[in-house]
Amino acid sequence: MSERTDDGARPTQIASDTRTAGFGVRGVDTERWRSLTRRGTLALARAFIRGEIEVDGDMVAAVRWWREHHPEPRGGLITLRAAIRLERWLQTQSRARRNIAFHYDRSNAFYQQFLDSRMVYSSAYFERPSMSLDEAQQAKLRLILRELDIQRGHRMLDIGCGWGALMLEAASIAGTTVVGCTVSREQYAYVDNLIRERGLQHRVSVMFRDWREIRGEFDRIASIGMYEHVGRRRLGRYFRALSRLLTPGGLLLNSGIARPETTADDALTLFVQRAVFPGGELPTLATVVRHAGRAGLTVRGLANLREHYGRTCAEWARRLQARRAPCLSMVSRETYRTWLLYLAGSAVSFERGELDVHHIVLSRPAERRIQIDEQEVAA
């Protein structure tokens, strides 16, 4: 990183003992540093985002060092603030669109700075340690299609399709039809353009539509990194909606981040909810499986890709840090620093076992009936 802060001032070196950990901290005097450390993670995060603190070297190492030396207390006011939010009880479609826009509609060019060439914004799958990020994301796409067992003639839905990588990979299977949906305008425009560029309009389509608005029948459904935006109190409705969309005998792959039973909302949760993913919530695995089962779905396979997501987030953070200059021409300094801290923090949380990512293959048995609430369908 630069020898000066973003405003051009030459900062004071502090916390020099961290150099052996692969990074250095500077920007405030010792007294201010001690004050921030006493106030905890949230205060330090805000100081970093404001540009008050500079981190030289590996940002992931910096967050790792902080978490090891300054454990965050559980409970108390911060946990209460993270837990009590209006969106836990109510999230309209218009509010959901605003939340998605807040995160995803920054700039496609900004995301291109740190994602792989296919713009996959979920965990990669490092089959071999030597794999590059591009290779590992390609391996993940192939893993999803294998687990969904997509065959010629199948109609597939990619719900929350991101920038379309899985849709286009699925379309490479002869005779498949693929539909995607998103409520990010940037993603919708990007995917629609890709489909036209590749002349796939007859087999691939994308809709600017909320998951509650999808109609039709699909042999296969992929929900990758999607339910985190739904909220814990709406998971039952979410899985019932997917179950209704799935043909009898069809398969659903639901992949998303979950919080282990032994962890709880804390200062990091509050930071992410306020600055990165408004409206987002992380359920436990038990909650996900319970709601899926009540929706008439049966678990056919389950895997935890936690280590893979930890490495993925670390790769993203390092790529973002290496491309600081072009990023600052696309987004504000505060946005750049927020995303850098969020990615580095996520990498460490996966490393420490504070976050999981579960790959769950579900089926809708042909003989099982699904109870349909007509008011819910119409809502």
SULCOR-V136948 format. One line per field, one symbol per residue. phi: phi as a letter, one per 40 degrees, with the letter a starting at -180 (. if undefined). Layout:
phi->???
This chain:
phi->.ccbcccgcccccbfcccdccgabbahbccccdccccccgdcccccccccgcbbbcgccccccdcccccbccccggccccccccadccbaaccccccccccdccccidcccccbccccgcbadcbccbdccccccccccccccdccccfcbdgcbbbbcgcgcgccdccccccdgcbbbbaabccccdcccdccccdcgbdcbbabbcacdcbcbhbbcbbbbbgbcdccgccbcccccccccccccdgcbbbbbacbcddcbadaccdcccccbbbcgcabcccdcccccccccgbbcbaaabbdcccdccccccccccccbdcccccbbcdccdccccccccccdcccdcgcbbbbbbcbbbdccccbcbccccccc
